[in-house]
Amino acid sequence: MSQRTDGRGQRAEAMRGFFCALRSALCALVVILAPHVFACSVCYGAPGDPLVKGANNGIMFLLGIVGFVQIGFVAMFWSFWRRARQQKRFRESLKVIEGGVQS
């Protein structure tokens, strides 16, 4: 196992490092620019395209579902509150007046 002591080995190592950095920079550039080059009309935002209209309708439908479920929770808790109030009134009406019976 002999190590190179001349300048060719150091130069080759420096070139490998340079090409590795260049390859990494190119990969990063491709990752950053690829969505803009290959974006469909929904991602790109063409306002009149049928795909965009369909995506917007889907979003509105899902928001409607979420709103419907939230309204259901509010109605359920309001019903619980009403029933608890009714039960409290019923319990208070059944209380016996204390001190009415003397022995």
Secondary structure, DSSP 8 states (H G I E B T S, - for coil): -----SHHHHHHHHHHHHHHHHHHHHHHHHHHHHHHHS--HHHHT-TT-HHHHHHHHHHHHHHHHHHHHHHHHHHHHHHHHHHHHHHHHHHHHT---TT----
